[in-house]
Every structure is written in C-alpha cells, then in structure tokens.
Amino acid sequence: MSDRHEVTVLRLPAEGAPILGEREATDVIGDAFGHGATWVVVPAARFGDDFFRLSTRIAGGIVQKFVNYRIGLAVVGDISRHTAASTALQDFVRESNRGGHLWFLADEAEFDARLAALTAGA
C-alpha cells in the first residue's frame, strides 16, 4: 500500500494467489476498497496465460470489474511473450495505455511516472 501523488495505491506482491478470473478480481477489488485505494498494481505473473489470450474473454471480464468499481488497474512486468504471439493483444495493450483505467507497464517506476502525469492533468 502506498500513497503516490495524492492517490492511494494497492500494490500486490509477485507472490500470491493467481488472478484467474472475475472472482479473484473481485477479491482484489474488495481489498482495494478496504484500503481506500483507487489504483491496484498487479505483477503480470499473477495473471494466468488465459488472461493474455483475448479470445478467452477473461481479461475483458476482469477489466470490466475494475472499471465498474472505478478502480484503476496497472499490470506491471514483461508480457512480451504474450504480445509477440498476438497482434490483437498488442492493439489491446496500446489502446489501454492511452486511457486512464488500465495500463500495461514494464515496472512500478513507469507506473509512478504515468500516475504523476495523470494526476498533474487532473
């Protein structure tokens, strides 16, 4: 848990239960609410491979939960093996990173920089 740029952020550790679907996402959202967080940073390794296969619709379901509860989601870490295998995922990542609710970022330092830019413009 941290406060950055007047925003409370829940940062999940790399170790922990995988987020395989909407049920686990709802648990994370509940934790975020419990801490007053408006952003959650999740290591990419916490998501199953099916999250990165858009045809499974798992990513869409998880992301929709975060949007519905107005909690930002940042997926941090190397996802290059997934994007290399899917132009649709490349497009999804690119479009997500243009918005203010879902980001795919290399590391937490990049998250902090994006959050600073977002809050500076608010």
N, CA, C and O atoms as CSV, one atom per row, in Angstrom:
chain,resi,resn,atom,element,x,y,z
A,1,MET,N,N,0.846,-1.169,0.000
A,1,MET,CA,C,0.000,0.000,0.000
A,1,MET,C,C,0.887,1.226,0.000
A,1,MET,O,O,1.874,1.284,0.734
A,2,SER,N,N,0.549,2.187,-0.804
A,2,SER,CA,C,1.304,3.434,-0.818
A,2,SER,C,C,0.406,4.569,-1.287
A,2,SER,O,O,-0.604,4.361,-1.959
A,3,ASP,N,N,0.806,5.759,-0.916
A,3,ASP,CA,C,0.143,6.958,-1.408
A,3,ASP,C,C,1.109,7.645,-2.354
A,3,ASP,O,O,2.203,8.038,-1.950
A,4,ARG,N,N,0.719,7.791,-3.590
A,4,ARG,CA,C,1.534,8.445,-4.587
A,4,ARG,C,C,0.696,9.529,-5.223
A,4,ARG,O,O,-0.419,9.283,-5.683
A,5,HIS,N,N,1.240,10.727,-5.246
A,5,HIS,CA,C,0.578,11.826,-5.958
A,5,HIS,C,C,-0.864,11.988,-5.490
A,5,HIS,O,O,-1.763,12.222,-6.298
A,6,GLU,N,N,-1.082,11.863,-4.171
A,6,GLU,CA,C,-2.393,12.004,-3.557
A,6,GLU,C,C,-3.386,10.934,-4.008
A,6,GLU,O,O,-4.598,11.149,-3.970
A,7,VAL,N,N,-2.870,9.788,-4.433
A,7,VAL,CA,C,-3.686,8.655,-4.847
A,7,VAL,C,C,-3.228,7.453,-4.029
A,7,VAL,O,O,-2.029,7.189,-3.930
A,8,THR,N,N,-4.174,6.727,-3.445
A,8,THR,CA,C,-3.823,5.535,-2.687
A,8,THR,C,C,-3.752,4.348,-3.633
A,8,THR,O,O,-4.677,4.086,-4.401
A,9,VAL,N,N,-2.630,3.633,-3.560
A,9,VAL,CA,C,-2.346,2.537,-4.476
A,9,VAL,C,C,-2.148,1.254,-3.681
A,9,VAL,O,O,-1.366,1.218,-2.732
A,10,LEU,N,N,-2.855,0.209,-4.070
A,10,LEU,CA,C,-2.632,-1.121,-3.522
A,10,LEU,C,C,-1.681,-1.841,-4.465
A,10,LEU,O,O,-1.984,-2.020,-5.644
A,11,ARG,N,N,-0.535,-2.251,-3.943
A,11,ARG,CA,C,0.481,-2.942,-4.744
A,11,ARG,C,C,0.541,-4.398,-4.304
A,11,ARG,O,O,0.936,-4.698,-3.178
A,12,LEU,N,N,0.152,-5.287,-5.185
A,12,LEU,CA,C,0.200,-6.704,-4.866
A,12,LEU,C,C,1.616,-7.232,-5.061
A,12,LEU,O,O,2.311,-6.822,-5.990
A,13,PRO,N,N,2.042,-8.136,-4.192
A,13,PRO,CA,C,3.370,-8.728,-4.359
A,13,PRO,C,C,3.373,-9.733,-5.508
A,13,PRO,O,O,2.317,-10.190,-5.946
A,14,ALA,N,N,4.550,-10.068,-5.984
A,14,ALA,CA,C,4.673,-11.050,-7.065
A,14,ALA,C,C,4.200,-12.428,-6.603
A,14,ALA,O,O,3.631,-13.198,-7.377
A,15,GLU,N,N,4.448,-12.720,-5.330
A,15,GLU,CA,C,4.000,-13.992,-4.783
A,15,GLU,C,C,2.552,-13.839,-4.334
A,15,GLU,O,O,2.147,-12.796,-3.821
A,16,GLY,N,N,1.807,-14.875,-4.535
A,16,GLY,CA,C,0.417,-14.828,-4.100
A,16,GLY,C,C,-0.466,-15.604,-5.045
A,16,GLY,O,O,-0.028,-16.092,-6.087
A,17,ALA,N,N,-1.709,-15.704,-4.660
A,17,ALA,CA,C,-2.673,-16.463,-5.452
A,17,ALA,C,C,-2.836,-15.831,-6.834
A,17,ALA,O,O,-2.885,-14.608,-6.965
A,18,PRO,N,N,-2.919,-16.671,-7.856
A,18,PRO,CA,C,-3.120,-16.127,-9.200
A,18,PRO,C,C,-4.508,-15.518,-9.356
A,18,PRO,O,O,-5.462,-15.914,-8.686
A,19,ILE,N,N,-4.592,-14.562,-10.242
A,19,ILE,CA,C,-5.868,-13.938,-10.584
A,19,ILE,C,C,-6.304,-14.575,-11.900
A,19,ILE,O,O,-5.858,-14.180,-12.978
A,20,LEU,N,N,-7.177,-15.559,-11.788
A,20,LEU,CA,C,-7.550,-16.356,-12.945
A,20,LEU,C,C,-8.883,-15.959,-13.556
A,20,LEU,O,O,-9.212,-16.363,-14.671
A,21,GLY,N,N,-9.651,-15.162,-12.816
A,21,GLY,CA,C,-10.957,-14.790,-13.331
A,21,GLY,C,C,-11.593,-13.692,-12.510
A,21,GLY,O,O,-10.944,-13.055,-11.681
A,22,GLU,N,N,-12.879,-13.482,-12.756
A,22,GLU,CA,C,-13.599,-12.384,-12.128
A,22,GLU,C,C,-13.729,-12.552,-10.614
A,22,GLU,O,O,-13.752,-11.558,-9.887
A,23,ARG,N,N,-13.813,-13.782,-10.130
A,23,ARG,CA,C,-13.940,-13.995,-8.683
A,23,ARG,C,C,-12.704,-13.480,-7.950
A,23,ARG,O,O,-12.825,-12.772,-6.951
A,24,GLU,N,N,-11.520,-13.831,-8.440
A,24,GLU,CA,C,-10.286,-13.355,-7.820
A,24,GLU,C,C,-10.138,-11.848,-7.982
A,24,GLU,O,O,-9.643,-11.168,-7.083
A,25,ALA,N,N,-10.566,-11.328,-9.126
A,25,ALA,CA,C,-10.513,-9.878,-9.352
A,25,ALA,C,C,-11.402,-9.150,-8.350
A,25,ALA,O,O,-11.032,-8.096,-7.834
A,26,THR,N,N,-12.578,-9.718,-8.078
A,26,THR,CA,C,-13.490,-9.112,-7.111
A,26,THR,C,C,-12.864,-9.102,-5.714
A,26,THR,O,O,-13.047,-8.149,-4.957
A,27,ASP,N,N,-12.129,-10.159,-5.378
A,27,ASP,CA,C,-11.429,-10.192,-4.090
A,27,ASP,C,C,-10.397,-9.073,-4.003
A,27,ASP,O,O,-10.276,-8.415,-2.970
A,28,VAL,N,N,-9.655,-8.858,-5.085
A,28,VAL,CA,C,-8.652,-7.791,-5.118
A,28,VAL,C,C,-9.331,-6.425,-4.999
A,28,VAL,O,O,-8.855,-5.548,-4.278
A,29,ILE,N,N,-10.424,-6.258,-5.699
A,29,ILE,CA,C,-11.176,-5.001,-5.628
A,29,ILE,C,C,-11.659,-4.762,-4.194
A,29,ILE,O,O,-11.605,-3.637,-3.699
A,30,GLY,N,N,-12.126,-5.811,-3.535
A,30,GLY,CA,C,-12.537,-5.691,-2.140
A,30,GLY,C,C,-11.383,-5.243,-1.253
A,30,GLY,O,O,-11.561,-4.406,-0.368
A,31,ASP,N,N,-10.194,-5.802,-1.493
A,31,ASP,CA,C,-9.002,-5.374,-0.744
A,31,ASP,C,C,-8.703,-3.904,-1.018
A,31,ASP,O,O,-8.358,-3.151,-0.107
A,32,ALA,N,N,-8.838,-3.505,-2.278
A,32,ALA,CA,C,-8.587,-2.107,-2.645
A,32,ALA,C,C,-9.549,-1.186,-1.904
A,32,ALA,O,O,-9.132,-0.167,-1.353
A,33,PHE,N,N,-10.828,-1.536,-1.887
A,33,PHE,CA,C,-11.814,-0.732,-1.156
A,33,PHE,C,C,-11.485,-0.673,0.325
A,33,PHE,O,O,-11.598,0.380,0.952
A,34,GLY,N,N,-11.078,-1.809,0.883
A,34,GLY,CA,C,-10.737,-1.862,2.292
A,34,GLY,C,C,-9.591,-0.941,2.677
A,34,GLY,O,O,-9.515,-0.461,3.809
A,35,HIS,N,N,-8.696,-0.700,1.719
A,35,HIS,CA,C,-7.550,0.186,1.951
A,35,HIS,C,C,-7.773,1.597,1.403
A,35,HIS,O,O,-6.894,2.452,1.516
A,36,GLY,N,N,-8.925,1.838,0.820
A,36,GLY,CA,C,-9.197,3.154,0.245
A,36,GLY,C,C,-8.396,3.428,-1.019
A,36,GLY,O,O,-8.158,4.584,-1.369
A,37,ALA,N,N,-7.982,2.367,-1.704
A,37,ALA,CA,C,-7.154,2.516,-2.907
A,37,ALA,C,C,-8.010,2.785,-4.135
A,37,ALA,O,O,-9.107,2.246,-4.281
A,38,THR,N,N,-7.489,3.624,-5.008
A,38,THR,CA,C,-8.156,3.885,-6.283
A,38,THR,C,C,-7.379,3.297,-7.455
A,38,THR,O,O,-7.834,3.359,-8.597
A,39,TRP,N,N,-6.209,2.726,-7.175
A,39,TRP,CA,C,-5.408,2.018,-8.174
A,39,TRP,C,C,-4.867,0.743,-7.555
A,39,TRP,O,O,-4.547,0.700,-6.367
A,40,VAL,N,N,-4.768,-0.298,-8.376
A,40,VAL,CA,C,-4.146,-1.548,-7.965
A,40,VAL,C,C,-3.047,-1.872,-8.975
A,40,VAL,O,O,-3.271,-1.857,-10.186
A,41,VAL,N,N,-1.853,-2.166,-8.452
A,41,VAL,CA,C,-0.720,-2.577,-9.281
A,41,VAL,C,C,-0.535,-4.081,-9.079
A,41,VAL,O,O,-0.340,-4.552,-7.959
A,42,VAL,N,N,-0.599,-4.819,-10.178
A,42,VAL,CA,C,-0.511,-6.278,-10.122
A,42,VAL,C,C,0.628,-6.754,-11.025
A,42,VAL,O,O,0.660,-6.408,-12.206
A,43,PRO,N,N,1.552,-7.532,-10.492
A,43,PRO,CA,C,2.583,-8.122,-11.347
A,43,PRO,C,C,1.936,-9.005,-12.414
A,43,PRO,O,O,1.015,-9.765,-12.113
A,44,ALA,N,N,2.401,-8.913,-13.632
A,44,ALA,CA,C,1.836,-9.682,-14.749
A,44,ALA,C,C,1.843,-11.174,-14.458
A,44,ALA,O,O,0.957,-11.900,-14.910
A,45,ALA,N,N,2.833,-11.636,-13.707
A,45,ALA,CA,C,2.939,-13.065,-13.391
A,45,ALA,C,C,1.779,-13.571,-12.546
A,45,ALA,O,O,1.565,-14.781,-12.475
A,46,ARG,N,N,1.031,-12.692,-11.908
A,46,ARG,CA,C,-0.115,-13.109,-11.096
A,46,ARG,C,C,-1.321,-13.487,-11.959
A,46,ARG,O,O,-2.268,-14.101,-11.467
A,47,PHE,N,N,-1.289,-13.120,-13.254
A,47,PHE,CA,C,-2.374,-13.475,-14.164
A,47,PHE,C,C,-2.016,-14.760,-14.902
A,47,PHE,O,O,-0.865,-14.968,-15.285
A,48,GLY,N,N,-3.011,-15.614,-15.094
A,48,GLY,CA,C,-2.798,-16.825,-15.881
A,48,GLY,C,C,-2.623,-16.489,-17.352
A,48,GLY,O,O,-2.995,-15.407,-17.808
A,49,ASP,N,N,-2.056,-17.425,-18.077
A,49,ASP,CA,C,-1.850,-17.216,-19.514
A,49,ASP,C,C,-3.141,-16.886,-20.244
A,49,ASP,O,O,-3.119,-16.137,-21.222
A,50,ASP,N,N,-4.270,-17.431,-19.789
A,50,ASP,CA,C,-5.542,-17.171,-20.467
A,50,ASP,C,C,-5.957,-15.706,-20.396
A,50,ASP,O,O,-6.713,-15.239,-21.248
A,51,PHE,N,N,-5.474,-14.978,-19.397
A,51,PHE,CA,C,-5.750,-13.547,-19.327
A,51,PHE,C,C,-5.222,-12.854,-20.583
A,51,PHE,O,O,-5.847,-11.921,-21.088
A,52,PHE,N,N,-4.092,-13.300,-21.080
A,52,PHE,CA,C,-3.444,-12.664,-22.222
A,52,PHE,C,C,-3.920,-13.219,-23.567
A,52,PHE,O,O,-3.483,-12.749,-24.617
A,53,ARG,N,N,-4.803,-14.206,-23.543
A,53,ARG,CA,C,-5.451,-14.706,-24.757
A,53,ARG,C,C,-6.829,-14.062,-24.815
A,53,ARG,O,O,-7.760,-14.507,-24.144
A,54,LEU,N,N,-6.951,-13.024,-25.612
A,54,LEU,CA,C,-8.191,-12.237,-25.606
A,54,LEU,C,C,-9.412,-13.044,-25.986
A,54,LEU,O,O,-10.527,-12.701,-25.593
A,55,SER,N,N,-9.223,-14.113,-26.744
A,55,SER,CA,C,-10.366,-14.933,-27.150
A,55,SER,C,C,-11.047,-15.606,-25.968
A,55,SER,O,O,-12.204,-16.008,-26.087
A,56,THR,N,N,-10.373,-15.742,-24.837
A,56,THR,CA,C,-10.987,-16.349,-23.650
A,56,THR,C,C,-11.938,-15.386,-22.956
A,56,THR,O,O,-12.792,-15.816,-22.181
A,57,ARG,N,N,-11.805,-14.097,-23.218
A,57,ARG,CA,C,-12.603,-13.030,-22.618
A,57,ARG,C,C,-12.356,-12.848,-21.116
A,57,ARG,O,O,-13.086,-12.118,-20.446
A,58,ILE,N,N,-11.333,-13.510,-20.600
A,58,ILE,CA,C,-11.012,-13.374,-19.179
A,58,ILE,C,C,-10.535,-11.961,-18.882
A,58,ILE,O,O,-10.977,-11.348,-17.910
A,59,ALA,N,N,-9.641,-11.441,-19.706
A,59,ALA,CA,C,-9.148,-10.072,-19.491
A,59,ALA,C,C,-10.307,-9.080,-19.520
A,59,ALA,O,O,-10.381,-8.182,-18.682
A,60,GLY,N,N,-11.198,-9.241,-20.471
A,60,GLY,CA,C,-12.334,-8.337,-20.576
A,60,GLY,C,C,-13.208,-8.359,-19.338
A,60,GLY,O,O,-13.651,-7.310,-18.870
A,61,GLY,N,N,-13.463,-9.551,-18.801
A,61,GLY,CA,C,-14.271,-9.667,-17.600
A,61,GLY,C,C,-13.606,-9.044,-16.388
A,61,GLY,O,O,-14.249,-8.360,-15.592
A,62,ILE,N,N,-12.305,-9.288,-16.256
A,62,ILE,CA,C,-11.560,-8.726,-15.128
A,62,ILE,C,C,-11.502,-7.208,-15.234
A,62,ILE,O,O,-11.777,-6.499,-14.267
A,63,VAL,N,N,-11.149,-6.724,-16.397
A,63,VAL,CA,C,-11.036,-5.277,-16.593
A,63,VAL,C,C,-12.387,-4.602,-16.360
A,63,VAL,O,O,-12.443,-3.530,-15.757
A,64,GLN,N,N,-13.465,-5.208,-16.823
A,64,GLN,CA,C,-14.791,-4.624,-16.632
A,64,GLN,C,C,-15.132,-4.493,-15.155
A,64,GLN,O,O,-15.755,-3.512,-14.748
A,65,LYS,N,N,-14.729,-5.473,-14.345
A,65,LYS,CA,C,-14.955,-5.382,-12.894
A,65,LYS,C,C,-14.253,-4.150,-12.325
A,65,LYS,O,O,-14.846,-3.395,-11.554
A,66,PHE,N,N,-12.997,-3.949,-12.704
A,66,PHE,CA,C,-12.254,-2.792,-12.205
A,66,PHE,C,C,-12.903,-1.486,-12.666
A,66,PHE,O,O,-13.015,-0.541,-11.885
A,67,VAL,N,N,-13.322,-1.430,-13.904
A,67,VAL,CA,C,-13.968,-0.220,-14.423
A,67,VAL,C,C,-15.279,0.038,-13.679
A,67,VAL,O,O,-15.559,1.171,-13.287
A,68,ASN,N,N,-16.073,-1.004,-13.485
A,68,ASN,CA,C,-17.357,-0.842,-12.792
A,68,ASN,C,C,-17.177,-0.269,-11.391
A,68,ASN,O,O,-17.994,0.528,-10.931
A,69,TYR,N,N,-16.109,-0.677,-10.717
A,69,TYR,CA,C,-15.870,-0.203,-9.354
A,69,TYR,C,C,-14.951,1.021,-9.311
A,69,TYR,O,O,-14.555,1.474,-8.236
A,70,ARG,N,N,-14.623,1.543,-10.477
A,70,ARG,CA,C,-13.801,2.753,-10.602
A,70,ARG,C,C,-12.456,2.632,-9.904
A,70,ARG,O,O,-11.996,3.545,-9.217
A,71,ILE,N,N,-11.844,1.473,-10.105
A,71,ILE,CA,C,-10.503,1.205,-9.592
A,71,ILE,C,C,-9.596,1.031,-10.803
A,71,ILE,O,O,-9.880,0.218,-11.683
A,72,GLY,N,N,-8.496,1.799,-10.848
A,72,GLY,CA,C,-7.542,1.639,-11.929
A,72,GLY,C,C,-6.735,0.362,-11.739
A,72,GLY,O,O,-6.473,-0.058,-10.612
A,73,LEU,N,N,-6.346,-0.247,-12.847
A,73,LEU,CA,C,-5.556,-1.478,-12.824
A,73,LEU,C,C,-4.294,-1.284,-13.648
A,73,LEU,O,O,-4.350,-0.920,-14.822
A,74,ALA,N,N,-3.156,-1.533,-13.012
A,74,ALA,CA,C,-1.877,-1.490,-13.717
A,74,ALA,C,C,-1.263,-2.886,-13.665
A,74,ALA,O,O,-1.015,-3.425,-12.587
A,75,VAL,N,N,-1.025,-3.458,-14.825
A,75,VAL,CA,C,-0.362,-4.755,-14.942
A,75,VAL,C,C,1.099,-4.451,-15.228
A,75,VAL,O,O,1.426,-3.884,-16.271
A,76,VAL,N,N,1.980,-4.827,-14.306
A,76,VAL,CA,C,3.399,-4.485,-14.460
A,76,VAL,C,C,4.232,-5.741,-14.662
A,76,VAL,O,O,4.012,-6.774,-14.030
A,77,GLY,N,N,5.191,-5.614,-15.561
A,77,GLY,CA,C,6.092,-6.723,-15.839
A,77,GLY,C,C,6.172,-6.998,-17.330
A,77,GLY,O,O,5.488,-6.372,-18.140
A,78,ASP,N,N,7.012,-7.934,-17.659
A,78,ASP,CA,C,7.281,-8.277,-19.050
A,78,ASP,C,C,6.180,-9.189,-19.597
A,78,ASP,O,O,6.007,-10.314,-19.128
A,79,ILE,N,N,5.452,-8.704,-20.574
A,79,ILE,CA,C,4.422,-9.517,-21.226
A,79,ILE,C,C,4.769,-9.739,-22.704
A,79,ILE,O,O,3.905,-10.085,-23.510
A,80,SER,N,N,6.023,-9.538,-23.038
A,80,SER,CA,C,6.440,-9.592,-24.444
A,80,SER,C,C,6.184,-10.948,-25.096
A,80,SER,O,O,5.911,-11.007,-26.295
A,81,ARG,N,N,6.263,-12.020,-24.348
A,81,ARG,CA,C,5.996,-13.335,-24.971
A,81,ARG,C,C,4.528,-13.433,-25.376
A,81,ARG,O,O,4.197,-14.115,-26.346
A,82,HIS,N,N,3.661,-12.766,-24.651
A,82,HIS,CA,C,2.238,-12.781,-24.998
A,82,HIS,C,C,1.945,-11.845,-26.172
A,82,HIS,O,O,1.211,-12.205,-27.093
A,83,THR,N,N,2.521,-10.648,-26.132
A,83,THR,CA,C,2.259,-9.701,-27.222
A,83,THR,C,C,2.908,-10.160,-28.523
A,83,THR,O,O,2.389,-9.878,-29.604
A,84,ALA,N,N,4.033,-10.861,-28.434
A,84,ALA,CA,C,4.681,-11.364,-29.645
A,84,ALA,C,C,3.805,-12.381,-30.359
A,84,ALA,O,O,3.912,-12.555,-31.573
A,85,ALA,N,N,2.943,-13.048,-29.614
A,85,ALA,CA,C,2.095,-14.093,-30.185
A,85,ALA,C,C,0.737,-13.583,-30.660
A,85,ALA,O,O,-0.031,-14.345,-31.247
A,86,SER,N,N,0.426,-12.306,-30.416
A,86,SER,CA,C,-0.924,-11.837,-30.720
A,86,SER,C,C,-0.942,-10.359,-31.085
A,86,SER,O,O,-0.653,-9.500,-30.252
A,87,THR,N,N,-1.281,-10.071,-32.330
A,87,THR,CA,C,-1.427,-8.668,-32.719
A,87,THR,C,C,-2.656,-8.048,-32.045
A,87,THR,O,O,-2.677,-6.848,-31.768
A,88,ALA,N,N,-3.674,-8.865,-31.783
A,88,ALA,CA,C,-4.855,-8.350,-31.085
A,88,ALA,C,C,-4.473,-7.887,-29.677
A,88,ALA,O,O,-4.942,-6.846,-29.217
A,89,LEU,N,N,-3.632,-8.649,-29.002
A,89,LEU,CA,C,-3.182,-8.247,-27.667
A,89,LEU,C,C,-2.318,-6.999,-27.756
A,89,LEU,O,O,-2.422,-6.116,-26.905
A,90,GLN,N,N,-1.466,-6.910,-28.773
A,90,GLN,CA,C,-0.657,-5.701,-28.965
A,90,GLN,C,C,-1.558,-4.478,-29.084
A,90,GLN,O,O,-1.292,-3.443,-28.472
A,91,ASP,N,N,-2.619,-4.598,-29.868
A,91,ASP,CA,C,-3.564,-3.493,-30.045
A,91,ASP,C,C,-4.287,-3.167,-28.741
A,91,ASP,O,O,-4.477,-1.997,-28.409
A,92,PHE,N,N,-4.686,-4.192,-28.008
A,92,PHE,CA,C,-5.373,-4.007,-26.729
A,92,PHE,C,C,-4.480,-3.271,-25.734
A,92,PHE,O,O,-4.930,-2.354,-25.046
A,93,VAL,N,N,-3.228,-3.673,-25.663
A,93,VAL,CA,C,-2.271,-3.030,-24.754
A,93,VAL,C,C,-2.072,-1.570,-25.149
A,93,VAL,O,O,-2.090,-0.683,-24.297
A,94,ARG,N,N,-1.886,-1.328,-26.431
A,94,ARG,CA,C,-1.665,0.036,-26.916
A,94,ARG,C,C,-2.861,0.931,-26.599
A,94,ARG,O,O,-2.685,2.048,-26.113
A,95,GLU,N,N,-4.063,0.455,-26.867
A,95,GLU,CA,C,-5.269,1.240,-26.596
A,95,GLU,C,C,-5.479,1.437,-25.101
A,95,GLU,O,O,-5.858,2.525,-24.666
A,96,SER,N,N,-5.238,0.407,-24.321
A,96,SER,CA,C,-5.384,0.519,-22.864
A,96,SER,C,C,-4.440,1.570,-22.302
A,96,SER,O,O,-4.823,2.360,-21.439
A,97,ASN,N,N,-3.227,1.578,-22.784
A,97,ASN,CA,C,-2.225,2.513,-22.280
A,97,ASN,C,C,-2.516,3.961,-22.669
A,97,ASN,O,O,-1.918,4.881,-22.110
A,98,ARG,N,N,-3.411,4.170,-23.605
A,98,ARG,CA,C,-3.813,5.537,-23.969
A,98,ARG,C,C,-4.854,6.094,-23.004
A,98,ARG,O,O,-5.080,7.303,-22.947
A,99,GLY,N,N,-5.478,5.207,-22.255
A,99,GLY,CA,C,-6.546,5.619,-21.351
A,99,GLY,C,C,-6.063,5.849,-19.935
A,99,GLY,O,O,-4.862,5.907,-19.671
A,100,GLY,N,N,-7.001,5.976,-19.046
A,100,GLY,CA,C,-6.677,6.264,-17.658
A,100,GLY,C,C,-7.208,5.241,-16.674
A,100,GLY,O,O,-7.347,5.542,-15.489
A,101,HIS,N,N,-7.515,4.009,-17.151
A,101,HIS,CA,C,-8.086,2.998,-16.260
A,101,HIS,C,C,-7.307,1.692,-16.248
A,101,HIS,O,O,-7.299,0.995,-15.233
A,102,LEU,N,N,-6.655,1.345,-17.347
A,102,LEU,CA,C,-5.904,0.101,-17.460
A,102,LEU,C,C,-4.596,0.385,-18.166
A,102,LEU,O,O,-4.566,0.917,-19.276
A,103,TRP,N,N,-3.509,0.016,-17.493
A,103,TRP,CA,C,-2.186,0.208,-18.083
A,103,TRP,C,C,-1.391,-1.086,-18.015
A,103,TRP,O,O,-1.472,-1.831,-17.038
A,104,PHE,N,N,-0.633,-1.337,-19.052
A,104,PHE,CA,C,0.345,-2.418,-19.091
A,104,PHE,C,C,1.710,-1.748,-19.124
A,104,PHE,O,O,2.056,-1.076,-20.096
A,105,LEU,N,N,2.488,-1.932,-18.054
A,105,LEU,CA,C,3.737,-1.192,-17.902
A,105,LEU,C,C,4.883,-2.124,-17.548
A,105,LEU,O,O,4.675,-3.211,-17.009
A,106,ALA,N,N,6.084,-1.685,-17.855
A,106,ALA,CA,C,7.271,-2.517,-17.626
A,106,ALA,C,C,7.554,-2.725,-16.150
A,106,ALA,O,O,7.948,-3.816,-15.737
A,107,ASP,N,N,7.354,-1.674,-15.346
A,107,ASP,CA,C,7.691,-1.778,-13.922
A,107,ASP,C,C,6.938,-0.713,-13.126
A,107,ASP,O,O,6.206,0.105,-13.684
A,108,GLU,N,N,7.136,-0.747,-11.817
A,108,GLU,CA,C,6.413,0.183,-10.952
A,108,GLU,C,C,6.910,1.613,-11.100
A,108,GLU,O,O,6.149,2.551,-10.861
A,109,ALA,N,N,8.154,1.802,-11.485
A,109,ALA,CA,C,8.653,3.161,-11.728
A,109,ALA,C,C,7.891,3.796,-12.894
A,109,ALA,O,O,7.556,4.980,-12.850
A,110,GLU,N,N,7.623,3.017,-13.919
A,110,GLU,CA,C,6.841,3.525,-15.049
A,110,GLU,C,C,5.411,3.839,-14.599
A,110,GLU,O,O,4.817,4.819,-15.049
A,111,PHE,N,N,4.865,3.007,-13.715
A,111,PHE,CA,C,3.538,3.291,-13.160
A,111,PHE,C,C,3.547,4.626,-12.423
A,111,PHE,O,O,2.672,5.464,-12.639
A,112,ASP,N,N,4.535,4.823,-11.555
A,112,ASP,CA,C,4.610,6.068,-10.780
A,112,ASP,C,C,4.687,7.289,-11.703
A,112,ASP,O,O,4.064,8.315,-11.433
A,113,ALA,N,N,5.447,7.173,-12.780
A,113,ALA,CA,C,5.563,8.290,-13.730
A,113,ALA,C,C,4.231,8.548,-14.440
A,113,ALA,O,O,3.834,9.701,-14.611
A,114,ARG,N,N,3.541,7.482,-14.851
A,114,ARG,CA,C,2.245,7.643,-15.517
A,114,ARG,C,C,1.213,8.235,-14.563
A,114,ARG,O,O,0.420,9.095,-14.947
A,115,LEU,N,N,1.232,7.767,-13.315
A,115,LEU,CA,C,0.291,8.278,-12.329
A,115,LEU,C,C,0.554,9.754,-12.056
A,115,LEU,O,O,-0.393,10.529,-11.918
A,116,ALA,N,N,1.811,10.157,-11.977
A,116,ALA,CA,C,2.152,11.558,-11.766
A,116,ALA,C,C,1.618,12.409,-12.913
A,116,ALA,O,O,1.068,13.487,-12.690
A,117,ALA,N,N,1.781,11.924,-14.132
A,117,ALA,CA,C,1.296,12.669,-15.307
A,117,ALA,C,C,-0.232,12.742,-15.298
A,117,ALA,O,O,-0.802,13.775,-15.646
A,118,LEU,N,N,-0.896,11.658,-14.903
A,118,LEU,CA,C,-2.353,11.634,-14.873
A,118,LEU,C,C,-2.881,12.600,-13.821
A,118,LEU,O,O,-3.818,13.353,-14.087
A,119,THR,N,N,-2.296,12.586,-12.641
A,119,THR,CA,C,-2.798,13.460,-11.583
A,119,THR,C,C,-2.431,14.906,-11.810
A,119,THR,O,O,-3.138,15.800,-11.342
A,120,ALA,N,N,-1.334,15.164,-12.522
A,120,ALA,CA,C,-0.952,16.543,-12.840
A,120,ALA,C,C,-1.960,17.171,-13.794
A,120,ALA,O,O,-2.189,18.380,-13.765
A,121,GLY,N,N,-2.558,16.335,-14.643
A,121,GLY,CA,C,-3.534,16.833,-15.612
A,121,GLY,C,C,-4.950,16.899,-15.061
A,121,GLY,O,O,-5.859,17.399,-15.725
A,122,ALA,N,N,-5.136,16.392,-13.845
A,122,ALA,CA,C,-6.495,16.324,-13.280
A,122,ALA,C,C,-6.947,17.659,-12.717
A,122,ALA,O,O,-8.062,17.769,-12.208
